[in-house]
Amino acid sequence: MGKVRVGIIGCGTISSIYMENIPTFENLELVACADLDLDRARAQAEKFLIPEASTVKELLENPNVDLVINLTIPKAHAEVAVEALKNGKHVYGEKPLAVTREEGKEILAVAKENGLFVGSAPDTFLGAGVQTAIDLIEKGEIGVPIGVSAFMIGRGHEHWHPDPIFYYKEGGGPMFDMGPYYLTALIALLGPIKRLSGSVGISYPERTILSEPKAGTKVTVETPIHIAGTLDFVSGAIGTITTSFDAFGGTTLPPIEIYGSEGTILVPDPNTFGGPVRLRKRDEKEFVDIELTHTHDGNSRGIGVADMAKAILSGAPYRANGELAYHVLEAMHGFHDSSEKGLFYQMQSTCERPEPLPVDNQFLHA
C-alpha cells in the first residue's frame, strides 16, 4: 500500500494527538506542519519529528503535501479548506465542516470541481464504542430501531477552559461545539435526518470566566447555549437531543440511548472512542455489558484520515466524508432556524449512512 503525505495546519492543543497518531497508520506519512505562529509550528515539528515546519502559505503551496489536516479555529475552516483545495490538496478538517451552510457548500463544490476528497471530524464514531452499538443493531439485537435520546449537558467551558470566550460567540455554543459528535454518531447508528425541530435559548446573557488565566473576565453570550431538539430520521426512527452549557448542577442522563422493538442499547459518550456499551433485551431484567467488537477504544483521532487516505489510494468509499459533515452542519443550523420560525426544519441535504467498519480493521495500522 502507498502512503498519502500529510501536512497539518494549526499547531494548537488538538494537533498533538493527530501528530502522535498519524505515523501509526500504514497509509499516512506526516511530512509538514504550519501555524500562524511559526515558532509554535517549529516546536511541534521538533517534538514529533516532523520534517518541515513552515508558514501556512508555504504549506498550502508545498508540492510534497497531498492532504491537509485543517486544525484552525472554526471561523477559518472554510477559508483554509478552499485554499488547500485550490492548491490541489485533499482536505480533512476538525469539526465543524464550516461555520455557515454557505461555506460548507463552497467547500464541497470546490472539492468536486477539482476532483479532490473532503473529510471532517469527528471520527469518534469509528471507535469501538459506537461501532459495537452499530454491530448490535445490524445483528438485530434490538429489533427495529424506533427512537433515540441524546444528551450533552454540562455547566459551560468557563469552569475549566483556559480561553473559553469563543464558545459563547457565533459558531460556538454546545450545539456547534459538541453537537457534531452526537449528530454524527446518530447518523452512523440510524441514518440521515429527514426533518427536525428545535427550541433554543440564552439562559444567561453574560458569563464569568472562572478558569485561569482569564478568571473574572465577563463574556457576552451571542449564541444559544441551551438547545432542545427533535429529529425524524429517514428510517422512521424518532429522536430527541439536548445540548446545554447551563446545567450547573450536572446531570445523570446517559449520552445516547437507542430504543428498539426488542431492546435498548446504551451508547457511550460519542466524544470518546471506547465503551462501555450496554444492552437490555425486552425480556431481561437488567442491562448487561457488551464486549467491544472493535479495537479502537483509546484516543484514535486520525482514523478518519486513514480511512480517507485508503479511499484516495484505492477509490473505495470513506466514512468521515464531506457529505456527512455537511448534513450535520445543516442540522445544527436547522435547530436554530426551527426555533426562530416556530416550524419544523426540512433537511435539504442527505448523506449515506456510513458503512460499519470491519471487525478486523487492523489494516489501518502500521
C-alpha positions as CSV (number, residue, x, y, z in Angstrom):
1,M,0.0,0.0,0.0
2,G,1.2,3.5,-0.8
3,K,1.2,6.5,1.5
4,V,-0.6,9.8,1.5
5,R,1.7,12.7,2.5
6,V,0.0,14.8,5.2
7,G,0.5,18.4,6.3
8,I,-1.1,19.8,9.4
9,I,-2.3,23.4,9.5
10,G,-2.9,24.7,13.1
11,C,-0.5,23.6,15.8
12,G,-2.6,24.3,18.9
13,T,-3.5,21.8,21.6
14,I,-5.6,19.4,19.5
15,S,-2.7,19.0,17.0
16,S,-0.6,16.9,19.4
17,I,-2.9,13.8,19.3
18,Y,-3.0,14.0,15.5
19,M,0.8,14.3,15.3
20,E,1.2,11.4,17.7
21,N,-1.3,9.1,15.9
22,I,-0.8,9.9,12.1
23,P,2.5,8.0,11.9
24,T,0.9,4.9,13.4
25,F,-1.3,4.4,10.3
26,E,0.2,2.5,7.4
27,N,-1.1,4.7,4.7
28,L,-0.2,8.1,6.1
29,E,3.1,10.0,6.3
30,L,3.3,13.2,8.3
31,V,5.7,15.5,6.3
32,A,4.9,19.1,7.4
33,C,3.1,21.4,9.8
34,A,2.3,25.1,9.8
35,D,0.8,27.7,12.1
36,L,0.3,31.5,12.1
37,D,2.8,31.4,14.9
38,L,5.8,29.9,13.2
39,D,7.6,29.2,16.5
40,R,4.7,27.1,17.6
41,A,4.9,25.1,14.4
42,R,8.7,24.6,14.9
43,A,8.2,23.5,18.4
44,Q,5.6,20.8,17.4
45,A,7.8,19.7,14.5
46,E,10.7,19.2,16.8
47,K,8.6,17.4,19.4
48,F,7.0,15.0,16.9
49,L,9.9,14.6,14.5
50,I,8.0,16.3,11.6
51,P,10.5,17.0,8.7
52,E,9.2,20.5,7.9
53,A,7.7,23.5,9.8
54,S,6.5,26.4,7.7
55,T,4.1,29.3,7.3
56,V,0.5,28.4,6.3
57,K,1.1,29.8,2.7
58,E,4.2,27.7,2.3
59,L,2.4,24.5,3.4
60,L,-0.5,25.2,1.1
61,E,1.9,25.5,-1.8
62,N,4.1,22.6,-0.8
63,P,4.2,20.0,-3.6
64,N,5.2,17.3,-1.2
65,V,1.8,17.6,0.7
66,D,-1.1,15.5,-0.7
67,L,-3.6,16.1,2.1
68,V,-4.1,18.9,4.6
69,I,-5.4,18.3,8.0
70,N,-7.1,21.6,8.9
71,L,-6.9,22.3,12.7
72,T,-7.6,26.0,12.6
73,I,-10.3,27.7,14.6
74,P,-13.9,27.1,13.1
75,K,-14.3,30.5,11.5
76,A,-11.1,29.8,9.5
77,H,-12.1,26.3,8.5
78,A,-13.7,27.3,5.2
79,E,-11.0,29.7,4.1
80,V,-8.2,27.3,4.7
81,A,-10.0,24.4,3.2
82,V,-10.9,26.2,0.0
83,E,-7.3,27.4,-0.4
84,A,-5.9,23.9,0.1
85,L,-8.3,22.5,-2.5
86,K,-7.4,25.2,-5.0
87,N,-3.8,24.2,-4.5
88,G,-4.7,20.6,-5.4
89,K,-4.7,19.1,-1.9
90,H,-7.3,16.9,-0.3
91,V,-8.7,18.3,3.0
92,Y,-9.6,16.7,6.3
93,G,-10.8,19.3,8.9
94,E,-11.7,19.4,12.5
95,K,-15.3,19.9,13.3
96,P,-17.5,21.6,12.3
97,L,-17.0,21.5,8.5
98,A,-17.6,25.2,8.4
99,V,-19.5,27.9,10.4
100,T,-22.2,28.6,7.8
101,R,-24.1,26.4,5.4
102,E,-22.9,28.6,2.5
103,E,-19.3,28.0,3.5
104,G,-19.9,24.3,3.7
105,K,-21.5,24.2,0.3
106,E,-18.5,26.1,-1.2
107,I,-16.0,23.6,0.3
108,L,-17.9,20.6,-1.3
109,A,-18.3,22.5,-4.6
110,V,-14.6,23.4,-4.9
111,A,-13.6,19.8,-4.0
112,K,-15.9,18.4,-6.7
113,E,-14.7,20.9,-9.2
114,N,-11.1,19.9,-8.6
115,G,-11.7,16.1,-8.2
116,L,-10.5,16.1,-4.6
117,F,-11.6,14.5,-1.4
118,V,-13.0,16.3,1.7
119,G,-13.3,14.7,5.1
120,S,-14.2,16.0,8.5
121,A,-14.0,15.2,12.2
122,P,-15.4,13.8,14.3
123,D,-14.2,10.3,13.5
124,T,-15.0,9.1,17.1
125,F,-18.0,7.2,15.5
126,L,-15.4,4.9,14.0
127,G,-14.2,3.9,17.5
128,A,-15.1,0.7,19.3
129,G,-17.9,2.1,21.3
130,V,-20.2,3.3,18.5
131,Q,-19.1,0.6,16.1
132,T,-20.1,-2.1,18.7
133,A,-23.5,-0.4,19.1
134,I,-23.9,-0.4,15.3
135,D,-22.9,-4.1,15.2
136,L,-25.7,-4.9,17.7
137,I,-28.3,-3.0,15.5
138,E,-27.0,-4.8,12.4
139,K,-27.4,-8.2,14.1
140,G,-31.0,-7.4,15.1
141,E,-30.3,-7.4,18.8
142,I,-32.8,-4.6,19.5
143,G,-35.1,-5.4,16.6
144,V,-36.4,-2.4,14.6
145,P,-34.9,0.9,15.9
146,I,-37.8,3.1,17.0
147,G,-36.2,6.0,18.8
148,V,-33.2,7.6,20.3
149,S,-32.4,10.1,23.1
150,A,-29.1,12.1,23.2
151,F,-27.9,14.4,26.0
152,M,-24.8,16.6,26.1
153,I,-25.4,18.6,29.3
154,G,-22.8,20.4,31.2
155,R,-22.1,23.7,33.0
156,G,-20.0,25.5,30.5
157,H,-16.4,25.8,29.4
158,E,-15.7,28.9,31.6
159,H,-15.2,26.5,34.5
160,W,-12.2,24.8,33.1
161,H,-11.1,26.0,29.6
162,P,-8.1,28.5,29.6
163,D,-9.7,30.6,26.9
164,P,-13.5,29.9,26.7
165,I,-14.7,33.2,25.1
166,F,-15.1,31.6,21.7
167,Y,-17.6,29.1,23.0
168,Y,-20.1,31.9,23.6
169,K,-19.8,33.5,20.2
170,E,-21.2,32.7,16.7
171,G,-20.1,29.2,15.7
172,G,-19.8,28.2,19.4
173,G,-22.3,27.1,22.0
174,P,-23.0,23.5,23.0
175,M,-24.6,22.5,19.6
176,F,-21.7,23.6,17.4
177,D,-19.0,22.6,19.9
178,M,-20.3,19.1,20.9
179,G,-23.3,18.6,18.5
180,P,-21.1,17.2,15.7
181,Y,-20.1,14.3,17.9
182,Y,-23.6,13.4,18.8
183,L,-25.3,14.0,15.4
184,T,-22.6,12.2,13.6
185,A,-23.0,9.2,15.9
186,L,-26.8,9.3,15.5
187,I,-26.5,9.3,11.7
188,A,-24.0,6.4,11.8
189,L,-26.4,4.5,14.0
190,L,-29.7,5.3,12.4
191,G,-29.0,7.0,9.0
192,P,-29.8,10.5,7.7
193,I,-32.3,13.0,9.1
194,K,-35.5,14.0,7.2
195,R,-36.7,16.9,9.4
196,L,-36.2,18.4,12.8
197,S,-37.4,21.0,15.2
198,G,-35.7,23.0,18.0
199,S,-36.2,25.3,20.9
200,V,-33.1,27.3,21.8
201,G,-32.3,30.0,24.3
202,I,-29.6,32.1,26.0
203,S,-30.4,31.4,29.7
204,Y,-27.7,33.8,31.0
205,P,-26.7,36.7,28.7
206,E,-23.3,37.1,30.5
207,R,-20.9,34.5,31.8
208,T,-17.9,35.0,34.1
209,I,-14.7,33.0,33.4
210,L,-13.7,31.1,36.4
211,S,-10.6,29.4,35.0
212,E,-7.1,30.8,34.7
213,P,-5.6,32.8,33.2
214,K,-8.7,34.9,32.4
215,A,-10.6,34.4,35.7
216,G,-13.0,37.2,36.3
217,T,-13.4,38.2,32.7
218,K,-17.0,38.8,31.7
219,V,-18.2,37.2,28.4
220,T,-21.3,38.4,26.5
221,V,-23.2,35.4,25.2
222,E,-24.0,35.7,21.5
223,T,-25.2,32.2,20.6
224,P,-27.8,29.8,22.0
225,I,-26.4,27.8,24.9
226,H,-29.4,25.6,25.7
227,I,-30.9,23.7,22.7
228,A,-33.6,21.1,22.8
229,G,-34.4,19.4,19.5
230,T,-36.4,16.6,18.0
231,L,-35.4,14.6,14.9
232,D,-37.3,12.5,12.4
233,F,-34.9,10.1,10.6
234,V,-35.5,8.9,7.0
235,S,-35.5,5.3,8.5
236,G,-38.6,6.2,10.6
237,A,-36.9,6.4,13.9
238,I,-37.7,9.5,16.1
239,G,-35.1,11.2,18.2
240,T,-34.6,13.9,20.8
241,I,-31.4,15.8,21.6
242,T,-30.5,18.3,24.3
243,T,-27.2,20.2,24.4
244,S,-26.6,22.7,27.2
245,F,-23.9,24.7,28.9
246,D,-26.4,25.7,31.6
247,A,-26.7,22.7,33.9
248,F,-24.6,24.0,36.8
249,G,-25.8,21.1,39.0
250,G,-24.8,18.5,36.5
251,T,-26.9,15.6,35.1
252,T,-27.4,11.8,35.5
253,L,-28.6,11.3,31.9
254,P,-26.8,8.9,29.6
255,P,-25.1,10.2,26.4
256,I,-27.2,8.2,24.0
257,E,-29.9,5.5,24.3
258,I,-31.3,3.6,21.3
259,Y,-34.7,2.1,21.7
260,G,-35.8,-0.8,19.5
261,S,-38.7,-3.2,19.3
262,E,-36.7,-5.9,21.0
263,G,-34.4,-4.0,23.4
264,T,-32.4,-0.9,24.3
265,I,-28.7,0.0,23.8
266,L,-26.8,2.4,26.0
267,V,-24.2,4.0,23.7
268,P,-21.1,5.6,25.2
269,D,-20.0,9.2,25.0
270,P,-19.6,9.9,21.3
271,N,-16.7,12.2,22.1
272,T,-14.7,9.1,23.0
273,F,-13.7,6.1,21.0
274,G,-14.4,3.4,23.6
275,G,-17.1,1.9,25.8
276,P,-18.9,0.9,27.8
277,V,-21.8,-0.4,25.6
278,R,-24.8,-1.9,27.5
279,L,-27.8,-3.9,26.2
280,R,-31.1,-4.8,27.7
281,K,-33.3,-7.2,25.8
282,R,-37.1,-6.8,26.2
283,D,-37.4,-9.9,28.3
284,E,-34.3,-9.3,30.5
285,K,-34.4,-7.5,33.9
286,E,-31.1,-5.7,33.7
287,F,-28.7,-4.1,31.3
288,V,-25.6,-6.2,30.6
289,D,-22.2,-5.1,29.4
290,I,-21.3,-6.0,25.8
291,E,-17.8,-6.9,24.9
292,L,-16.4,-4.4,22.4
293,T,-16.3,-5.8,18.8
294,H,-13.6,-3.4,17.5
295,T,-10.1,-2.5,18.7
296,H,-10.1,1.4,18.5
297,D,-11.1,2.2,22.1
298,G,-8.3,4.7,23.0
299,N,-7.8,8.2,21.6
300,S,-7.7,7.2,17.9
301,R,-8.1,10.6,16.4
302,G,-6.9,10.3,12.8
303,I,-8.6,7.0,12.0
304,G,-11.0,9.0,9.8
305,V,-7.9,10.5,7.9
306,A,-6.5,7.0,7.4
307,D,-9.9,5.7,6.1
308,M,-10.0,8.7,3.7
309,A,-6.4,8.0,2.6
310,K,-7.4,4.5,1.8
311,A,-10.1,5.9,-0.5
312,I,-7.6,8.3,-2.1
313,L,-5.3,5.4,-2.9
314,S,-7.9,2.8,-3.9
315,G,-11.1,4.6,-4.8
316,A,-13.0,2.9,-2.0
317,P,-15.7,4.9,-0.2
318,Y,-14.7,6.6,3.1
319,R,-16.8,7.2,6.1
320,A,-16.0,10.6,7.7
321,N,-16.8,12.4,4.4
322,G,-17.8,15.9,3.4
323,E,-21.5,15.0,2.7
324,L,-21.9,13.5,6.2
325,A,-20.2,16.6,7.7
326,Y,-22.4,19.0,5.7
327,H,-25.6,17.1,6.7
328,V,-24.5,17.6,10.4
329,L,-23.8,21.2,9.8
330,E,-27.2,21.8,8.2
331,A,-28.9,20.0,11.1
332,M,-27.2,22.2,13.7
333,H,-28.4,25.3,11.9
334,G,-31.8,23.7,11.5
335,F,-32.4,23.6,15.2
336,H,-31.8,27.4,15.4
337,D,-33.9,28.1,12.3
338,S,-36.8,26.0,13.6
339,S,-36.8,27.8,17.0
340,E,-36.7,31.2,15.3
341,K,-39.6,30.4,12.8
342,G,-41.7,28.2,15.0
343,L,-41.7,25.5,12.3
344,F,-40.2,22.1,11.5
345,Y,-37.0,22.4,9.5
346,Q,-37.0,20.2,6.5
347,M,-33.5,19.0,5.7
348,Q,-32.3,20.0,2.2
349,S,-29.2,17.7,2.2
350,T,-28.8,14.0,2.8
351,C,-26.0,11.5,3.1
352,E,-25.3,7.8,3.1
353,R,-25.2,6.1,6.5
354,P,-21.5,5.3,6.8
355,E,-20.6,1.7,6.3
356,P,-19.7,-0.1,9.5
357,L,-16.0,-0.7,9.9
358,P,-15.0,-4.4,9.6
359,V,-14.3,-6.0,12.9
360,D,-10.7,-6.8,11.8
361,N,-9.8,-3.2,10.9
362,Q,-6.2,-3.6,11.8
363,F,-5.2,-2.9,8.2
364,L,-5.2,0.8,9.1
365,H,-2.2,0.4,11.4
366,A,1.4,0.4,10.6
